[in-house]
Amino acid sequence: MKNTVVALVYDFDETLSTTYMQDYVLIPELGMTPKTFWKKANQWSIDNCADQITGSMYYFMKTAREKGIKLTRENFSYCGTLVKYYKGVEEWFERINAYGKEHGLKIEHYVISSGYEEILAGTSIAKYLTGAYGCAFAFGEDGTPVWPARVVNYSTKVPYLSKINKGLGKLDDKLVNEYMEDGKRRIPFPRIIYFGDGMTDIPSMKLVKSRGGNAIAVYKPKSNHKEKAIKLLKDNRVNFALPADYSEGTAIDTVVKTILNKIATERDLDELKKKEDLKKSQK
């Protein structure tokens, strides 16, 4: 049985989940609404000339400390258990894996998110992920966050895509910039499908699409988010703009399966061509 590796790479917030992962439990625990928290966190970042992602991580630590709330890995993980997904997400992974297997494809799933790895670890879909790359905290002796250990924003998503492409580990920051021939890369870009929902995904979408892979802009069904996704399509940033419904028989399901069919067919055709080339060399 063939075992061609294909990577499905997802943003998380508003791509798989219905809103930001911190909004479900973490922010309410601080006694604030998501709207109020993000407004204050973003303003703190502006006032201190900080990157918004780094600034919001600090602001979580600062606010929790001021309110006497102890953030721990266990607390973050619990927040992950209450994440709500778009329709069909929790059944998506096993179904697509099975479909890939029927065509001799090994499907690997990755998340690259500005959300928190500590929350992702507690989600119901974590068990399906080959890799999860997100913001992460360094924890002190008392088990609470003391510093942003790793930050993922729109620009730093791209190196993680390259790590997936080259078959590198999460912390291989030096190797990711070293030259590697296309033929030696573990998952060529034509075998990568990227899912995202907005502006912060554009560099990743553009890279995957320009290198022969497929980028899909998803949007909340029956919402004005559709206009944003269609603009990405018009601007040639993505191959498809589709509603975020991952149920069987939906547009995303059909498009992804069709892409997988194409990958399998092209692989089989390449193998047939190699056999013919071998005949030539034997004469």
C-alpha positions as semicolon CSV with decimal commas, in nm:
position;residue;x (nm);y (nm);z (nm)
1;M;0,000;0,000;0,000
2;K;0,135;0,344;-0,093
3;N;0,187;0,585;0,193
4;T;0,219;0,931;0,037
5;V;0,216;1,193;0,312
6;V;-0,023;1,489;0,279
7;A;-0,042;1,776;0,529
8;L;-0,365;1,956;0,616
9;V;-0,264;2,272;0,802
10;Y;-0,521;2,478;0,991
11;D;-0,542;2,811;1,160
12;F;-0,761;2,754;1,468
13;D;-0,959;3,057;1,584
14;E;-1,258;3,114;1,355
15;T;-1,124;2,848;1,120
16;L;-1,204;2,539;1,325
17;S;-1,351;2,705;1,635
18;T;-1,639;2,953;1,627
19;T;-1,439;3,230;1,798
20;Y;-1,107;3,288;1,976
21;M;-1,012;2,999;2,205
22;Q;-0,960;3,236;2,499
23;D;-1,315;3,369;2,474
24;Y;-1,499;3,055;2,586
25;V;-1,369;3,024;2,943
26;L;-1,038;3,201;3,004
27;I;-1,157;3,560;2,967
28;P;-1,488;3,506;3,155
29;E;-1,278;3,358;3,440
30;L;-1,113;3,701;3,464
31;G;-1,456;3,858;3,512
32;M;-1,453;4,033;3,175
33;T;-1,631;4,002;2,844
34;P;-1,414;3,912;2,542
35;K;-1,492;4,251;2,383
36;T;-1,374;4,441;2,691
37;F;-1,066;4,226;2,744
38;W;-0,937;4,245;2,387
39;K;-0,999;4,619;2,371
40;K;-0,793;4,675;2,687
41;A;-0,521;4,429;2,586
42;N;-0,484;4,582;2,241
43;Q;-0,473;4,932;2,387
44;W;-0,201;4,823;2,631
45;S;-0,003;4,693;2,333
46;I;-0,043;5,023;2,148
47;D;0,054;5,227;2,455
48;N;0,368;5,016;2,502
49;C;0,459;4,974;2,133
50;A;0,420;4,599;2,178
51;D;0,328;4,332;1,926
52;Q;-0,044;4,267;1,982
53;I;0,002;3,894;2,037
54;T;0,289;3,938;2,284
55;G;0,104;4,222;2,450
56;S;-0,214;4,022;2,497
57;M;-0,016;3,731;2,649
58;Y;0,137;3,970;2,901
59;Y;-0,202;4,127;2,964
60;F;-0,350;3,787;3,052
61;M;-0,072;3,733;3,306
62;K;-0,107;4,086;3,445
63;T;-0,487;4,072;3,477
64;A;-0,489;3,728;3,639
65;R;-0,228;3,837;3,890
66;E;-0,421;4,153;3,977
67;K;-0,745;3,956;4,027
68;G;-0,578;3,682;4,231
69;I;-0,656;3,412;3,974
70;K;-0,399;3,136;3,939
71;L;-0,345;3,040;3,577
72;T;-0,192;2,692;3,544
73;R;-0,142;2,438;3,267
74;E;-0,439;2,249;3,407
75;N;-0,654;2,560;3,396
76;F;-0,557;2,632;3,035
77;S;-0,622;2,270;2,939
78;Y;-0,968;2,283;3,095
79;C;-1,044;2,589;2,880
80;G;-0,967;2,373;2,578
81;T;-1,233;2,118;2,671
82;L;-1,506;2,381;2,630
83;V;-1,407;2,510;2,286
84;K;-1,697;2,507;2,039
85;Y;-1,630;2,409;1,680
86;Y;-1,793;2,471;1,348
87;K;-2,027;2,197;1,232
88;G;-1,856;1,872;1,142
89;V;-1,510;1,954;1,278
90;E;-1,493;1,681;1,541
91;E;-1,586;1,411;1,287
92;W;-1,371;1,557;1,010
93;F;-1,032;1,411;1,100
94;E;-1,121;1,042;1,113
95;R;-1,329;1,069;0,796
96;I;-1,057;1,243;0,595
97;N;-0,790;1,006;0,729
98;A;-0,999;0,709;0,615
99;Y;-1,057;0,865;0,273
100;G;-0,685;0,929;0,233
101;K;-0,602;0,573;0,333
102;E;-0,832;0,441;0,059
103;H;-0,616;0,630;-0,191
104;G;-0,279;0,535;-0,045
105;L;-0,237;0,872;0,130
106;K;-0,126;0,927;0,488
107;I;-0,302;1,241;0,608
108;E;-0,129;1,447;0,878
109;H;-0,307;1,735;1,050
110;Y;-0,132;2,043;1,190
111;V;-0,250;2,358;1,364
112;I;-0,058;2,684;1,338
113;S;-0,231;2,937;1,559
114;S;-0,184;3,259;1,752
115;G;-0,386;3,086;2,023
116;Y;-0,225;2,906;2,314
117;E;-0,072;2,561;2,295
118;E;-0,174;2,505;2,655
119;I;-0,541;2,546;2,557
120;L;-0,500;2,343;2,237
121;A;-0,367;2,054;2,447
122;G;-0,705;2,021;2,617
123;T;-0,921;2,029;2,305
124;S;-1,108;1,726;2,178
125;I;-0,922;1,740;1,845
126;A;-0,570;1,747;1,994
127;K;-0,541;1,367;1,959
128;Y;-0,572;1,397;1,582
129;L;-0,288;1,647;1,540
130;T;0,059;1,550;1,425
131;G;0,179;1,891;1,534
132;A;0,038;2,199;1,708
133;Y;0,228;2,526;1,685
134;G;0,094;2,815;1,888
135;C;0,186;3,077;2,141
136;A;0,315;2,925;2,462
137;F;0,401;3,041;2,812
138;A;0,703;2,977;3,031
139;F;0,588;2,873;3,379
140;G;0,746;2,958;3,712
141;E;0,800;2,741;4,019
142;D;0,445;2,810;4,138
143;G;0,306;2,671;3,812
144;T;0,183;3,004;3,674
145;P;0,298;3,185;3,358
146;V;0,596;3,418;3,397
147;W;0,684;3,499;3,035
148;P;0,572;3,443;2,675
149;A;0,796;3,153;2,576
150;R;0,693;3,148;2,211
151;V;0,485;3,385;2,000
152;V;0,304;3,301;1,676
153;N;0,169;3,584;1,462
154;Y;0,093;3,629;1,091
155;S;0,463;3,647;0,996
156;T;0,593;3,369;1,221
157;K;0,333;3,123;1,089
158;V;0,536;3,092;0,770
159;P;0,848;2,935;0,929
160;Y;0,628;2,665;1,085
161;L;0,489;2,586;0,741
162;S;0,846;2,550;0,620
163;K;0,923;2,315;0,910
164;I;0,629;2,096;0,808
165;N;0,744;2,110;0,447
166;K;1,102;2,009;0,536
167;G;1,011;1,758;0,808
168;L;1,176;1,957;1,087
169;G;1,091;1,972;1,456
170;K;0,919;2,259;1,635
171;L;1,243;2,403;1,773
172;D;1,459;2,363;1,460
173;D;1,481;2,739;1,413
174;K;1,827;2,741;1,254
175;L;1,772;2,448;1,019
176;V;1,450;2,598;0,881
177;N;1,653;2,864;0,696
178;E;1,905;2,623;0,548
179;Y;1,869;2,530;0,183
180;M;1,706;2,195;0,108
181;E;1,641;2,057;-0,239
182;D;1,273;2,019;-0,321
183;G;1,314;1,646;-0,376
184;K;1,441;1,597;-0,021
185;R;1,157;1,783;0,151
186;R;0,931;1,552;0,348
187;I;0,598;1,707;0,238
188;P;0,624;1,910;-0,086
189;F;0,401;2,216;-0,101
190;P;0,175;2,061;-0,370
191;R;0,079;1,811;-0,098
192;I;-0,014;2,081;0,156
193;I;-0,365;2,221;0,204
194;Y;-0,389;2,533;0,421
195;F;-0,711;2,646;0,593
196;G;-0,747;2,999;0,729
197;D;-1,005;3,269;0,787
198;G;-0,850;3,610;0,750
199;M;-0,576;3,867;0,713
200;T;-0,331;3,703;0,953
201;D;-0,331;3,392;0,733
202;I;-0,241;3,574;0,411
203;P;0,138;3,511;0,415
204;S;0,078;3,139;0,477
205;M;-0,197;3,116;0,216
206;K;0,012;3,298;-0,040
207;L;0,317;3,076;0,021
208;V;0,123;2,749;-0,010
209;K;-0,067;2,862;-0,320
210;S;0,240;3,005;-0,495
211;R;0,433;2,680;-0,441
212;G;0,163;2,461;-0,596
213;G;-0,041;2,371;-0,290
214;N;-0,398;2,471;-0,210
215;A;-0,519;2,745;0,024
216;I;-0,878;2,758;0,146
217;A;-1,034;3,068;0,305
218;V;-1,321;2,966;0,531
219;Y;-1,597;3,186;0,666
220;K;-1,874;3,155;0,920
221;P;-2,183;3,035;0,733
222;K;-2,458;3,295;0,685
223;S;-2,241;3,587;0,801
224;N;-2,071;3,893;0,656
225;H;-1,741;3,708;0,694
226;K;-1,809;3,573;0,347
227;E;-1,711;3,906;0,190
228;K;-1,368;3,888;0,353
229;A;-1,312;3,536;0,219
230;I;-1,431;3,628;-0,130
231;K;-1,188;3,921;-0,132
232;L;-0,902;3,680;-0,059
233;L;-1,017;3,477;-0,358
234;K;-1,043;3,784;-0,582
235;D;-0,699;3,901;-0,469
236;N;-0,557;3,564;-0,575
237;R;-0,449;3,478;-0,219
238;V;-0,642;3,149;-0,206
239;N;-0,773;2,877;-0,435
240;F;-1,113;2,847;-0,265
241;A;-1,345;3,051;-0,040
242;L;-1,586;2,816;0,139
243;P;-1,828;2,812;0,435
244;A;-1,679;2,663;0,753
245;D;-1,895;2,353;0,759
246;Y;-1,682;2,039;0,771
247;S;-1,969;1,790;0,752
248;E;-1,971;1,509;0,498
249;G;-2,089;1,620;0,155
250;T;-2,031;1,993;0,214
251;A;-1,823;2,218;-0,012
252;I;-1,509;2,180;0,202
253;D;-1,550;1,803;0,216
254;T;-1,592;1,782;-0,162
255;V;-1,303;2,018;-0,243
256;V;-1,055;1,850;-0,007
257;K;-1,143;1,501;-0,131
258;T;-1,103;1,621;-0,490
259;I;-0,760;1,765;-0,409
260;L;-0,662;1,434;-0,246
261;N;-0,782;1,250;-0,559
262;K;-0,560;1,475;-0,771
263;I;-0,257;1,416;-0,547
264;A;-0,307;1,038;-0,564
265;T;-0,361;1,041;-0,941
266;E;-0,053;1,254;-1,008
267;R;0,155;1,025;-0,786
268;D;0,031;0,718;-0,976
269;L;0,101;0,888;-1,309
270;D;0,454;0,977;-1,201
271;E;0,515;0,612;-1,109
272;L;0,395;0,499;-1,452
273;K;0,624;0,750;-1,619
274;K;0,919;0,626;-1,415
275;K;0,852;0,272;-1,539
276;E;0,856;0,397;-1,898
277;D;1,179;0,589;-1,835
278;L;1,329;0,268;-1,699
279;K;1,241;0,091;-2,025
280;K;1,429;0,358;-2,218
281;S;1,741;0,313;-2,008
282;Q;1,738;-0,063;-2,065
283;K;1,763;-0,034;-2,445
